[in-house]
């Protein structure tokens, strides 16, 4: 995943190798877009999202 945030990231052109956890990305995008939480994928219940 690549994120561009020119006003918020102070370093430029550096490689950061720290592990990042992205479990919060899908719920955050859905919430920000005003979308409902999906109940499943292709007929398989996904259960509630965590994160």
mmCIF entry with sequence, helices, sheets and N, C-alpha, C, O atoms, coordinates in Angstrom:
data_MODEL
# 
_entry.id   MODEL 
# 
_entity.id                         1 
_entity.type                       polymer 
_entity.pdbx_number_of_molecules   1 
# 
_entity_poly.entity_id                      1 
_entity_poly.type                           'polypeptide(L)' 
_entity_poly.nstd_linkage                   no 
_entity_poly.nstd_monomer                   no 
_entity_poly.pdbx_seq_one_letter_code       
;(UNK)(UNK)(UNK)(UNK)(UNK)(UNK)(UNK)(UNK)(UNK)(UNK)(UNK)(UNK)(UNK)(UNK)(UNK)(UNK)
(UNK)(UNK)(UNK)(UNK)(UNK)(UNK)(UNK)(UNK)(UNK)(UNK)(UNK)(UNK)(UNK)(UNK)(UNK)(UNK)
(UNK)(UNK)(UNK)(UNK)(UNK)(UNK)(UNK)(UNK)(UNK)(UNK)(UNK)(UNK)(UNK)(UNK)(UNK)(UNK)
(UNK)(UNK)(UNK)
;
_entity_poly.pdbx_seq_one_letter_code_can   XXXXXXXXXXXXXXXXXXXXXXXXXXXXXXXXXXXXXXXXXXXXXXXXXXX 
_entity_poly.pdbx_strand_id                 A 
# 
loop_
_entity_poly_seq.entity_id 
_entity_poly_seq.num 
_entity_poly_seq.mon_id 
_entity_poly_seq.hetero 
1 1  UNK n 
1 2  UNK n 
1 3  UNK n 
1 4  UNK n 
1 5  UNK n 
1 6  UNK n 
1 7  UNK n 
1 8  UNK n 
1 9  UNK n 
1 10 UNK n 
1 11 UNK n 
1 12 UNK n 
1 13 UNK n 
1 14 UNK n 
1 15 UNK n 
1 16 UNK n 
1 17 UNK n 
1 18 UNK n 
1 19 UNK n 
1 20 UNK n 
1 21 UNK n 
1 22 UNK n 
1 23 UNK n 
1 24 UNK n 
1 25 UNK n 
1 26 UNK n 
1 27 UNK n 
1 28 UNK n 
1 29 UNK n 
1 30 UNK n 
1 31 UNK n 
1 32 UNK n 
1 33 UNK n 
1 34 UNK n 
1 35 UNK n 
1 36 UNK n 
1 37 UNK n 
1 38 UNK n 
1 39 UNK n 
1 40 UNK n 
1 41 UNK n 
1 42 UNK n 
1 43 UNK n 
1 44 UNK n 
1 45 UNK n 
1 46 UNK n 
1 47 UNK n 
1 48 UNK n 
1 49 UNK n 
1 50 UNK n 
1 51 UNK n 
# 
_struct_asym.id          A 
_struct_asym.entity_id   1 
# 
_struct_conf.conf_type_id            HELX_P 
_struct_conf.id                      HELX_P1 
_struct_conf.pdbx_PDB_helix_id       AA1 
_struct_conf.beg_label_comp_id       UNK 
_struct_conf.beg_label_asym_id       A 
_struct_conf.beg_label_seq_id        23 
_struct_conf.pdbx_beg_PDB_ins_code   ? 
_struct_conf.end_label_comp_id       UNK 
_struct_conf.end_label_asym_id       A 
_struct_conf.end_label_seq_id        33 
_struct_conf.pdbx_end_PDB_ins_code   ? 
_struct_conf.beg_auth_comp_id        UNK 
_struct_conf.beg_auth_asym_id        A 
_struct_conf.beg_auth_seq_id         23 
_struct_conf.end_auth_comp_id        UNK 
_struct_conf.end_auth_asym_id        A 
_struct_conf.end_auth_seq_id         33 
_struct_conf.pdbx_PDB_helix_class    1 
_struct_conf.details                 ? 
_struct_conf.pdbx_PDB_helix_length   11 
# 
_struct_conf_type.id          HELX_P 
_struct_conf_type.criteria    ? 
_struct_conf_type.reference   ? 
# 
_struct_sheet.id               AA1 
_struct_sheet.type             ? 
_struct_sheet.number_strands   2 
_struct_sheet.details          ? 
# 
_struct_sheet_order.sheet_id     AA1 
_struct_sheet_order.range_id_1   1 
_struct_sheet_order.range_id_2   2 
_struct_sheet_order.offset       ? 
_struct_sheet_order.sense        anti-parallel 
# 
loop_
_struct_sheet_range.sheet_id 
_struct_sheet_range.id 
_struct_sheet_range.beg_label_comp_id 
_struct_sheet_range.beg_label_asym_id 
_struct_sheet_range.beg_label_seq_id 
_struct_sheet_range.pdbx_beg_PDB_ins_code 
_struct_sheet_range.end_label_comp_id 
_struct_sheet_range.end_label_asym_id 
_struct_sheet_range.end_label_seq_id 
_struct_sheet_range.pdbx_end_PDB_ins_code 
_struct_sheet_range.beg_auth_comp_id 
_struct_sheet_range.beg_auth_asym_id 
_struct_sheet_range.beg_auth_seq_id 
_struct_sheet_range.end_auth_comp_id 
_struct_sheet_range.end_auth_asym_id 
_struct_sheet_range.end_auth_seq_id 
AA1 1 UNK A 40 ? UNK A 41 ? UNK A 40 UNK A 41 
AA1 2 UNK A 44 ? UNK A 45 ? UNK A 44 UNK A 45 
# 
loop_
_atom_site.group_PDB 
_atom_site.id 
_atom_site.type_symbol 
_atom_site.label_atom_id 
_atom_site.label_alt_id 
_atom_site.label_comp_id 
_atom_site.label_asym_id 
_atom_site.label_entity_id 
_atom_site.label_seq_id 
_atom_site.pdbx_PDB_ins_code 
_atom_site.Cartn_x 
_atom_site.Cartn_y 
_atom_site.Cartn_z 
_atom_site.occupancy 
_atom_site.B_iso_or_equiv 
_atom_site.pdbx_formal_charge 
_atom_site.auth_seq_id 
_atom_site.auth_comp_id 
_atom_site.auth_asym_id 
_atom_site.auth_atom_id 
_atom_site.pdbx_PDB_model_num 
ATOM 1   N N  . UNK A 1 1  ? 0.837   -1.153  0.000  1.00 0.00 ? 1  UNK A N  1 
ATOM 2   C CA . UNK A 1 1  ? 0.000   0.000   0.000  1.00 0.00 ? 1  UNK A CA 1 
ATOM 3   C C  . UNK A 1 1  ? 0.893   1.230   0.000  1.00 0.00 ? 1  UNK A C  1 
ATOM 4   O O  . UNK A 1 1  ? 1.916   1.263   0.684  1.00 0.00 ? 1  UNK A O  1 
ATOM 5   N N  . UNK A 1 2  ? 0.514   2.216   -0.748 1.00 0.00 ? 2  UNK A N  1 
ATOM 6   C CA . UNK A 1 2  ? 1.223   3.488   -0.749 1.00 0.00 ? 2  UNK A CA 1 
ATOM 7   C C  . UNK A 1 2  ? 0.247   4.577   -0.347 1.00 0.00 ? 2  UNK A C  1 
ATOM 8   O O  . UNK A 1 2  ? -0.894  4.609   -0.808 1.00 0.00 ? 2  UNK A O  1 
ATOM 9   N N  . UNK A 1 3  ? 0.701   5.453   0.500  1.00 0.00 ? 3  UNK A N  1 
ATOM 10  C CA . UNK A 1 3  ? -0.124  6.571   0.947  1.00 0.00 ? 3  UNK A CA 1 
ATOM 11  C C  . UNK A 1 3  ? 0.632   7.852   0.673  1.00 0.00 ? 3  UNK A C  1 
ATOM 12  O O  . UNK A 1 3  ? 1.826   7.955   0.955  1.00 0.00 ? 3  UNK A O  1 
ATOM 13  N N  . UNK A 1 4  ? -0.069  8.829   0.120  1.00 0.00 ? 4  UNK A N  1 
ATOM 14  C CA . UNK A 1 4  ? 0.543   10.129  -0.144 1.00 0.00 ? 4  UNK A CA 1 
ATOM 15  C C  . UNK A 1 4  ? -0.110  11.135  0.791  1.00 0.00 ? 4  UNK A C  1 
ATOM 16  O O  . UNK A 1 4  ? -1.329  11.306  0.785  1.00 0.00 ? 4  UNK A O  1 
ATOM 17  N N  . UNK A 1 5  ? 0.702   11.787  1.581  1.00 0.00 ? 5  UNK A N  1 
ATOM 18  C CA . UNK A 1 5  ? 0.208   12.771  2.532  1.00 0.00 ? 5  UNK A CA 1 
ATOM 19  C C  . UNK A 1 5  ? 1.260   13.860  2.641  1.00 0.00 ? 5  UNK A C  1 
ATOM 20  O O  . UNK A 1 5  ? 1.955   13.948  3.653  1.00 0.00 ? 5  UNK A O  1 
ATOM 21  N N  . UNK A 1 6  ? 1.389   14.697  1.606  1.00 0.00 ? 6  UNK A N  1 
ATOM 22  C CA . UNK A 1 6  ? 2.512   15.631  1.516  1.00 0.00 ? 6  UNK A CA 1 
ATOM 23  C C  . UNK A 1 6  ? 2.580   16.663  2.639  1.00 0.00 ? 6  UNK A C  1 
ATOM 24  O O  . UNK A 1 6  ? 3.677   17.105  2.983  1.00 0.00 ? 6  UNK A O  1 
ATOM 25  N N  . UNK A 1 7  ? 1.464   17.059  3.214  1.00 0.00 ? 7  UNK A N  1 
ATOM 26  C CA . UNK A 1 7  ? 1.502   18.059  4.273  1.00 0.00 ? 7  UNK A CA 1 
ATOM 27  C C  . UNK A 1 7  ? 1.720   17.437  5.652  1.00 0.00 ? 7  UNK A C  1 
ATOM 28  O O  . UNK A 1 7  ? 2.031   18.155  6.602  1.00 0.00 ? 7  UNK A O  1 
ATOM 29  N N  . UNK A 1 8  ? 1.563   16.116  5.781  1.00 0.00 ? 8  UNK A N  1 
ATOM 30  C CA . UNK A 1 8  ? 1.643   15.499  7.087  1.00 0.00 ? 8  UNK A CA 1 
ATOM 31  C C  . UNK A 1 8  ? 2.884   14.662  7.330  1.00 0.00 ? 8  UNK A C  1 
ATOM 32  O O  . UNK A 1 8  ? 3.190   14.355  8.483  1.00 0.00 ? 8  UNK A O  1 
ATOM 33  N N  . UNK A 1 9  ? 3.608   14.283  6.292  1.00 0.00 ? 9  UNK A N  1 
ATOM 34  C CA . UNK A 1 9  ? 4.797   13.453  6.441  1.00 0.00 ? 9  UNK A CA 1 
ATOM 35  C C  . UNK A 1 9  ? 6.019   14.344  6.292  1.00 0.00 ? 9  UNK A C  1 
ATOM 36  O O  . UNK A 1 9  ? 6.226   14.959  5.245  1.00 0.00 ? 9  UNK A O  1 
ATOM 37  N N  . UNK A 1 10 ? 6.821   14.411  7.335  1.00 0.00 ? 10 UNK A N  1 
ATOM 38  C CA . UNK A 1 10 ? 7.965   15.332  7.334  1.00 0.00 ? 10 UNK A CA 1 
ATOM 39  C C  . UNK A 1 10 ? 9.160   14.808  6.542  1.00 0.00 ? 10 UNK A C  1 
ATOM 40  O O  . UNK A 1 10 ? 9.880   15.594  5.928  1.00 0.00 ? 10 UNK A O  1 
ATOM 41  N N  . UNK A 1 11 ? 9.382   13.489  6.545  1.00 0.00 ? 11 UNK A N  1 
ATOM 42  C CA . UNK A 1 11 ? 10.530  12.937  5.839  1.00 0.00 ? 11 UNK A CA 1 
ATOM 43  C C  . UNK A 1 11 ? 10.216  12.818  4.357  1.00 0.00 ? 11 UNK A C  1 
ATOM 44  O O  . UNK A 1 11 ? 9.057   12.670  3.972  1.00 0.00 ? 11 UNK A O  1 
ATOM 45  N N  . UNK A 1 12 ? 11.227  12.883  3.546  1.00 0.00 ? 12 UNK A N  1 
ATOM 46  C CA . UNK A 1 12 ? 11.067  12.787  2.092  1.00 0.00 ? 12 UNK A CA 1 
ATOM 47  C C  . UNK A 1 12 ? 12.079  11.799  1.527  1.00 0.00 ? 12 UNK A C  1 
ATOM 48  O O  . UNK A 1 12 ? 13.273  11.885  1.816  1.00 0.00 ? 12 UNK A O  1 
ATOM 49  N N  . UNK A 1 13 ? 11.597  10.866  0.726  1.00 0.00 ? 13 UNK A N  1 
ATOM 50  C CA . UNK A 1 13 ? 12.476  9.950   0.024  1.00 0.00 ? 13 UNK A CA 1 
ATOM 51  C C  . UNK A 1 13 ? 13.129  8.879   0.881  1.00 0.00 ? 13 UNK A C  1 
ATOM 52  O O  . UNK A 1 13 ? 14.056  8.211   0.423  1.00 0.00 ? 13 UNK A O  1 
ATOM 53  N N  . UNK A 1 14 ? 12.668  8.700   2.117  1.00 0.00 ? 14 UNK A N  1 
ATOM 54  C CA . UNK A 1 14 ? 13.254  7.682   2.978  1.00 0.00 ? 14 UNK A CA 1 
ATOM 55  C C  . UNK A 1 14 ? 12.468  6.391   2.873  1.00 0.00 ? 14 UNK A C  1 
ATOM 56  O O  . UNK A 1 14 ? 11.273  6.402   2.577  1.00 0.00 ? 14 UNK A O  1 
ATOM 57  N N  . UNK A 1 15 ? 13.145  5.273   3.117  1.00 0.00 ? 15 UNK A N  1 
ATOM 58  C CA . UNK A 1 15 ? 12.514  3.968   3.136  1.00 0.00 ? 15 UNK A CA 1 
ATOM 59  C C  . UNK A 1 15 ? 12.286  3.574   4.591  1.00 0.00 ? 15 UNK A C  1 
ATOM 60  O O  . UNK A 1 15 ? 13.229  3.509   5.380  1.00 0.00 ? 15 UNK A O  1 
ATOM 61  N N  . UNK A 1 16 ? 11.038  3.314   4.937  1.00 0.00 ? 16 UNK A N  1 
ATOM 62  C CA . UNK A 1 16 ? 10.697  2.902   6.294  1.00 0.00 ? 16 UNK A CA 1 
ATOM 63  C C  . UNK A 1 16 ? 10.377  1.411   6.259  1.00 0.00 ? 16 UNK A C  1 
ATOM 64  O O  . UNK A 1 16 ? 9.496   0.987   5.512  1.00 0.00 ? 16 UNK A O  1 
ATOM 65  N N  . UNK A 1 17 ? 11.079  0.617   7.053  1.00 0.00 ? 17 UNK A N  1 
ATOM 66  C CA . UNK A 1 17 ? 10.923  -0.835  7.010  1.00 0.00 ? 17 UNK A CA 1 
ATOM 67  C C  . UNK A 1 17 ? 10.159  -1.388  8.206  1.00 0.00 ? 17 UNK A C  1 
ATOM 68  O O  . UNK A 1 17 ? 10.051  -2.605  8.352  1.00 0.00 ? 17 UNK A O  1 
ATOM 69  N N  . UNK A 1 18 ? 9.628   -0.523  9.062  1.00 0.00 ? 18 UNK A N  1 
ATOM 70  C CA . UNK A 1 18 ? 8.869   -0.986  10.216 1.00 0.00 ? 18 UNK A CA 1 
ATOM 71  C C  . UNK A 1 18 ? 7.584   -1.655  9.751  1.00 0.00 ? 18 UNK A C  1 
ATOM 72  O O  . UNK A 1 18 ? 6.988   -1.262  8.747  1.00 0.00 ? 18 UNK A O  1 
ATOM 73  N N  . UNK A 1 19 ? 7.168   -2.671  10.496 1.00 0.00 ? 19 UNK A N  1 
ATOM 74  C CA . UNK A 1 19 ? 5.936   -3.382  10.199 1.00 0.00 ? 19 UNK A CA 1 
ATOM 75  C C  . UNK A 1 19 ? 4.751   -2.464  10.445 1.00 0.00 ? 19 UNK A C  1 
ATOM 76  O O  . UNK A 1 19 ? 4.721   -1.733  11.435 1.00 0.00 ? 19 UNK A O  1 
ATOM 77  N N  . UNK A 1 20 ? 3.784   -2.501  9.557  1.00 0.00 ? 20 UNK A N  1 
ATOM 78  C CA . UNK A 1 20 ? 2.550   -1.727  9.704  1.00 0.00 ? 20 UNK A CA 1 
ATOM 79  C C  . UNK A 1 20 ? 1.382   -2.682  9.694  1.00 0.00 ? 20 UNK A C  1 
ATOM 80  O O  . UNK A 1 20 ? 1.354   -3.636  8.916  1.00 0.00 ? 20 UNK A O  1 
ATOM 81  N N  . UNK A 1 21 ? 0.433   -2.432  10.543 1.00 0.00 ? 21 UNK A N  1 
ATOM 82  C CA . UNK A 1 21 ? -0.757  -3.271  10.624 1.00 0.00 ? 21 UNK A CA 1 
ATOM 83  C C  . UNK A 1 21 ? -1.906  -2.533  9.940  1.00 0.00 ? 21 UNK A C  1 
ATOM 84  O O  . UNK A 1 21 ? -2.181  -1.382  10.278 1.00 0.00 ? 21 UNK A O  1 
ATOM 85  N N  . UNK A 1 22 ? -2.573  -3.169  8.996  1.00 0.00 ? 22 UNK A N  1 
ATOM 86  C CA . UNK A 1 22 ? -3.595  -2.478  8.206  1.00 0.00 ? 22 UNK A CA 1 
ATOM 87  C C  . UNK A 1 22 ? -5.005  -2.975  8.500  1.00 0.00 ? 22 UNK A C  1 
ATOM 88  O O  . UNK A 1 22 ? -5.905  -2.777  7.684  1.00 0.00 ? 22 UNK A O  1 
ATOM 89  N N  . UNK A 1 23 ? -5.218  -3.616  9.650  1.00 0.00 ? 23 UNK A N  1 
ATOM 90  C CA . UNK A 1 23 ? -6.541  -4.161  9.948  1.00 0.00 ? 23 UNK A CA 1 
ATOM 91  C C  . UNK A 1 23 ? -7.607  -3.058  10.027 1.00 0.00 ? 23 UNK A C  1 
ATOM 92  O O  . UNK A 1 23 ? -8.782  -3.324  9.771  1.00 0.00 ? 23 UNK A O  1 
ATOM 93  N N  . UNK A 1 24 ? -7.223  -1.845  10.372 1.00 0.00 ? 24 UNK A N  1 
ATOM 94  C CA . UNK A 1 24 ? -8.190  -0.757  10.510 1.00 0.00 ? 24 UNK A CA 1 
ATOM 95  C C  . UNK A 1 24 ? -8.524  -0.065  9.196  1.00 0.00 ? 24 UNK A C  1 
ATOM 96  O O  . UNK A 1 24 ? -9.449  0.746   9.157  1.00 0.00 ? 24 UNK A O  1 
ATOM 97  N N  . UNK A 1 25 ? -7.810  -0.355  8.133  1.00 0.00 ? 25 UNK A N  1 
ATOM 98  C CA . UNK A 1 25 ? -8.016  0.373   6.881  1.00 0.00 ? 25 UNK A CA 1 
ATOM 99  C C  . UNK A 1 25 ? -9.406  0.145   6.280  1.00 0.00 ? 25 UNK A C  1 
ATOM 100 O O  . UNK A 1 25 ? -10.099 1.131   6.025  1.00 0.00 ? 25 UNK A O  1 
ATOM 101 N N  . UNK A 1 26 ? -9.859  -1.093  6.036  1.00 0.00 ? 26 UNK A N  1 
ATOM 102 C CA . UNK A 1 26 ? -11.192 -1.254  5.437  1.00 0.00 ? 26 UNK A CA 1 
ATOM 103 C C  . UNK A 1 26 ? -12.328 -0.673  6.278  1.00 0.00 ? 26 UNK A C  1 
ATOM 104 O O  . UNK A 1 26 ? -13.180 0.019   5.720  1.00 0.00 ? 26 UNK A O  1 
ATOM 105 N N  . UNK A 1 27 ? -12.388 -0.920  7.605  1.00 0.00 ? 27 UNK A N  1 
ATOM 106 C CA . UNK A 1 27 ? -13.471 -0.305  8.377  1.00 0.00 ? 27 UNK A CA 1 
ATOM 107 C C  . UNK A 1 27 ? -13.426 1.221   8.354  1.00 0.00 ? 27 UNK A C  1 
ATOM 108 O O  . UNK A 1 27 ? -14.468 1.876   8.317  1.00 0.00 ? 27 UNK A O  1 
ATOM 109 N N  . UNK A 1 28 ? -12.226 1.781   8.374  1.00 0.00 ? 28 UNK A N  1 
ATOM 110 C CA . UNK A 1 28 ? -12.092 3.231   8.363  1.00 0.00 ? 28 UNK A CA 1 
ATOM 111 C C  . UNK A 1 28 ? -12.588 3.813   7.043  1.00 0.00 ? 28 UNK A C  1 
ATOM 112 O O  . UNK A 1 28 ? -13.298 4.818   7.039  1.00 0.00 ? 28 UNK A O  1 
ATOM 113 N N  . UNK A 1 29 ? -12.224 3.196   5.932  1.00 0.00 ? 29 UNK A N  1 
ATOM 114 C CA . UNK A 1 29 ? -12.673 3.678   4.620  1.00 0.00 ? 29 UNK A CA 1 
ATOM 115 C C  . UNK A 1 29 ? -14.190 3.564   4.503  1.00 0.00 ? 29 UNK A C  1 
ATOM 116 O O  . UNK A 1 29 ? -14.845 4.497   4.038  1.00 0.00 ? 29 UNK A O  1 
ATOM 117 N N  . UNK A 1 30 ? -14.750 2.438   4.918  1.00 0.00 ? 30 UNK A N  1 
ATOM 118 C CA . UNK A 1 30 ? -16.205 2.277   4.861  1.00 0.00 ? 30 UNK A CA 1 
ATOM 119 C C  . UNK A 1 30 ? -16.910 3.316   5.727  1.00 0.00 ? 30 UNK A C  1 
ATOM 120 O O  . UNK A 1 30 ? -17.909 3.901   5.309  1.00 0.00 ? 30 UNK A O  1 
ATOM 121 N N  . UNK A 1 31 ? -16.396 3.544   6.924  1.00 0.00 ? 31 UNK A N  1 
ATOM 122 C CA . UNK A 1 31 ? -17.002 4.519   7.835  1.00 0.00 ? 31 UNK A CA 1 
ATOM 123 C C  . UNK A 1 31 ? -16.917 5.927   7.245  1.00 0.00 ? 31 UNK A C  1 
ATOM 124 O O  . UNK A 1 31 ? -17.899 6.669   7.263  1.00 0.00 ? 31 UNK A O  1 
ATOM 125 N N  . UNK A 1 32 ? -15.748 6.291   6.725  1.00 0.00 ? 32 UNK A N  1 
ATOM 126 C CA . UNK A 1 32 ? -15.559 7.625   6.155  1.00 0.00 ? 32 UNK A CA 1 
ATOM 127 C C  . UNK A 1 32 ? -16.449 7.854   4.930  1.00 0.00 ? 32 UNK A C  1 
ATOM 128 O O  . UNK A 1 32 ? -16.901 8.971   4.679  1.00 0.00 ? 32 UNK A O  1 
ATOM 129 N N  . UNK A 1 33 ? -16.692 6.782   4.172  1.00 0.00 ? 33 UNK A N  1 
ATOM 130 C CA . UNK A 1 33 ? -17.529 6.899   2.971  1.00 0.00 ? 33 UNK A CA 1 
ATOM 131 C C  . UNK A 1 33 ? -19.017 6.770   3.286  1.00 0.00 ? 33 UNK A C  1 
ATOM 132 O O  . UNK A 1 33 ? -19.858 6.932   2.402  1.00 0.00 ? 33 UNK A O  1 
ATOM 133 N N  . UNK A 1 34 ? -19.342 6.476   4.554  1.00 0.00 ? 34 UNK A N  1 
ATOM 134 C CA . UNK A 1 34 ? -20.740 6.327   4.935  1.00 0.00 ? 34 UNK A CA 1 
ATOM 135 C C  . UNK A 1 34 ? -21.358 5.027   4.460  1.00 0.00 ? 34 UNK A C  1 
ATOM 136 O O  . UNK A 1 34 ? -22.577 4.933   4.314  1.00 0.00 ? 34 UNK A O  1 
ATOM 137 N N  . UNK A 1 35 ? -20.529 4.028   4.218  1.00 0.00 ? 35 UNK A N  1 
ATOM 138 C CA . UNK A 1 35 ? -21.026 2.742   3.733  1.00 0.00 ? 35 UNK A CA 1 
ATOM 139 C C  . UNK A 1 35 ? -21.340 1.811   4.902  1.00 0.00 ? 35 UNK A C  1 
ATOM 140 O O  . UNK A 1 35 ? -20.699 1.901   5.948  1.00 0.00 ? 35 UNK A O  1 
ATOM 141 N N  . UNK A 1 36 ? -22.307 0.930   4.740  1.00 0.00 ? 36 UNK A N  1 
ATOM 142 C CA . UNK A 1 36 ? -22.596 -0.029  5.807  1.00 0.00 ? 36 UNK A CA 1 
ATOM 143 C C  . UNK A 1 36 ? -21.519 -1.112  5.875  1.00 0.00 ? 36 UNK A C  1 
ATOM 144 O O  . UNK A 1 36 ? -20.823 -1.379  4.895  1.00 0.00 ? 36 UNK A O  1 
ATOM 145 N N  . UNK A 1 37 ? -21.397 -1.724  7.040  1.00 0.00 ? 37 UNK A N  1 
ATOM 146 C CA . UNK A 1 37 ? -20.452 -2.828  7.208  1.00 0.00 ? 37 UNK A CA 1 
ATOM 147 C C  . UNK A 1 37 ? -20.939 -4.023  6.409  1.00 0.00 ? 37 UNK A C  1 
ATOM 148 O O  . UNK A 1 37 ? -22.101 -4.405  6.544  1.00 0.00 ? 37 UNK A O  1 
ATOM 149 N N  . UNK A 1 38 ? -20.083 -4.636  5.571  1.00 0.00 ? 38 UNK A N  1 
ATOM 150 C CA . UNK A 1 38 ? -20.519 -5.804  4.816  1.00 0.00 ? 38 UNK A CA 1 
ATOM 151 C C  . UNK A 1 38 ? -20.828 -6.971  5.751  1.00 0.00 ? 38 UNK A C  1 
ATOM 152 O O  . UNK A 1 38 ? -20.150 -7.167  6.760  1.00 0.00 ? 38 UNK A O  1 
ATOM 153 N N  . UNK A 1 39 ? -21.841 -7.728  5.410  1.00 0.00 ? 39 UNK A N  1 
ATOM 154 C CA . UNK A 1 39 ? -22.228 -8.869  6.245  1.00 0.00 ? 39 UNK A CA 1 
ATOM 155 C C  . UNK A 1 39 ? -21.569 -10.166 5.808  1.00 0.00 ? 39 UNK A C  1 
ATOM 156 O O  . UNK A 1 39 ? -21.593 -11.150 6.548  1.00 0.00 ? 39 UNK A O  1 
ATOM 157 N N  . UNK A 1 40 ? -20.982 -10.185 4.620  1.00 0.00 ? 40 UNK A N  1 
ATOM 158 C CA . UNK A 1 40 ? -20.325 -11.388 4.142  1.00 0.00 ? 40 UNK A CA 1 
ATOM 159 C C  . UNK A 1 40 ? -19.771 -11.184 2.748  1.00 0.00 ? 40 UNK A C  1 
ATOM 160 O O  . UNK A 1 40 ? -19.949 -10.133 2.132  1.00 0.00 ? 40 UNK A O  1 
ATOM 161 N N  . UNK A 1 41 ? -19.099 -12.209 2.268  1.00 0.00 ? 41 UNK A N  1 
ATOM 162 C CA . UNK A 1 41 ? -18.512 -12.185 0.935  1.00 0.00 ? 41 UNK A CA 1 
ATOM 163 C C  . UNK A 1 41 ? -18.914 -13.458 0.216  1.00 0.00 ? 41 UNK A C  1 
ATOM 164 O O  . UNK A 1 41 ? -18.640 -14.560 0.691  1.00 0.00 ? 41 UNK A O  1 
ATOM 165 N N  . UNK A 1 42 ? -19.554 -13.311 -0.914 1.00 0.00 ? 42 UNK A N  1 
ATOM 166 C CA . UNK A 1 42 ? -19.974 -14.439 -1.753 1.00 0.00 ? 42 UNK A CA 1 
ATOM 167 C C  . UNK A 1 42 ? -20.766 -15.477 -0.934 1.00 0.00 ? 42 UNK A C  1 
ATOM 168 O O  . UNK A 1 42 ? -20.562 -16.684 -1.064 1.00 0.00 ? 42 UNK A O  1 
ATOM 169 N N  . UNK A 1 43 ? -21.662 -14.971 -0.098 1.00 0.00 ? 43 UNK A N  1 
ATOM 170 C CA . UNK A 1 43 ? -22.532 -15.865 0.676  1.00 0.00 ? 43 UNK A CA 1 
ATOM 171 C C  . UNK A 1 43 ? -21.930 -16.405 1.960  1.00 0.00 ? 43 UNK A C  1 
ATOM 172 O O  . UNK A 1 43 ? -22.593 -17.159 2.672  1.00 0.00 ? 43 UNK A O  1 
ATOM 173 N N  . UNK A 1 44 ? -20.696 -16.042 2.278  1.00 0.00 ? 44 UNK A N  1 
ATOM 174 C CA . UNK A 1 44 ? -20.056 -16.495 3.502  1.00 0.00 ? 44 UNK A CA 1 
ATOM 175 C C  . UNK A 1 44 ? -20.091 -15.360 4.517  1.00 0.00 ? 44 UNK A C  1 
ATOM 176 O O  . UNK A 1 44 ? -19.589 -14.268 4.253  1.00 0.00 ? 44 UNK A O  1 
ATOM 177 N N  . UNK A 1 45 ? -20.698 -15.627 5.700  1.00 0.00 ? 45 UNK A N  1 
ATOM 178 C CA . UNK A 1 45 ? -20.814 -14.623 6.738  1.00 0.00 ? 45 UNK A CA 1 
ATOM 179 C C  . UNK A 1 45 ? -19.429 -14.227 7.239  1.00 0.00 ? 45 UNK A C  1 
ATOM 180 O O  . UNK A 1 45 ? -18.611 -15.083 7.576  1.00 0.00 ? 45 UNK A O  1 
ATOM 181 N N  . UNK A 1 46 ? -19.177 -12.924 7.284  1.00 0.00 ? 46 UNK A N  1 
ATOM 182 C CA . UNK A 1 46 ? -17.853 -12.463 7.719  1.00 0.00 ? 46 UNK A CA 1 
ATOM 183 C C  . UNK A 1 46 ? -17.821 -12.130 9.205  1.00 0.00 ? 46 UNK A C  1 
ATOM 184 O O  . UNK A 1 46 ? -16.742 -11.964 9.774  1.00 0.00 ? 46 UNK A O  1 
ATOM 185 N N  . UNK A 1 47 ? -18.976 -12.028 9.841  1.00 0.00 ? 47 UNK A N  1 
ATOM 186 C CA . UNK A 1 47 ? -19.003 -11.634 11.248 1.00 0.00 ? 47 UNK A CA 1 
ATOM 187 C C  . UNK A 1 47 ? -18.689 -10.155 11.369 1.00 0.00 ? 47 UNK A C  1 
ATOM 188 O O  . UNK A 1 47 ? -18.404 -9.500  10.366 1.00 0.00 ? 47 UNK A O  1 
ATOM 189 N N  . UNK A 1 48 ? -18.737 -9.623  12.574 1.00 0.00 ? 48 UNK A N  1 
ATOM 190 C CA . UNK A 1 48 ? -18.465 -8.189  12.734 1.00 0.00 ? 48 UNK A CA 1 
ATOM 191 C C  . UNK A 1 48 ? -16.990 -7.857  12.504 1.00 0.00 ? 48 UNK A C  1 
ATOM 192 O O  . UNK A 1 48 ? -16.101 -8.655  12.802 1.00 0.00 ? 48 UNK A O  1 
ATOM 193 N N  . UNK A 1 49 ? -16.760 -6.678  11.976 1.00 0.00 ? 49 UNK A N  1 
ATOM 194 C CA . UNK A 1 49 ? -15.385 -6.217  11.788 1.00 0.00 ? 49 UNK A CA 1 
ATOM 195 C C  . UNK A 1 49 ? -14.797 -5.818  13.124 1.00 0.00 ? 49 UNK A C  1 
ATOM 196 O O  . UNK A 1 49 ? -15.489 -5.285  13.992 1.00 0.00 ? 49 UNK A O  1 
ATOM 197 N N  . UNK A 1 50 ? -13.525 -6.080  13.275 1.00 0.00 ? 50 UNK A N  1 
ATOM 198 C CA . UNK A 1 50 ? -12.813 -5.613  14.464 1.00 0.00 ? 50 UNK A CA 1 
ATOM 199 C C  . UNK A 1 50 ? -11.756 -4.628  14.015 1.00 0.00 ? 50 UNK A C  1 
ATOM 200 O O  . UNK A 1 50 ? -11.360 -4.614  12.850 1.00 0.00 ? 50 UNK A O  1 
ATOM 201 N N  . UNK A 1 51 ? -11.316 -3.831  14.916 1.00 0.00 ? 51 UNK A N  1 
ATOM 202 C CA . UNK A 1 51 ? -10.275 -2.867  14.571 1.00 0.00 ? 51 UNK A CA 1 
ATOM 203 C C  . UNK A 1 51 ? -10.749 -1.459  14.694 1.00 0.00 ? 51 UNK A C  1 
ATOM 204 O O  . UNK A 1 51 ? -9.987  -0.527  14.438 1.00 0.00 ? 51 UNK A O  1 
# 
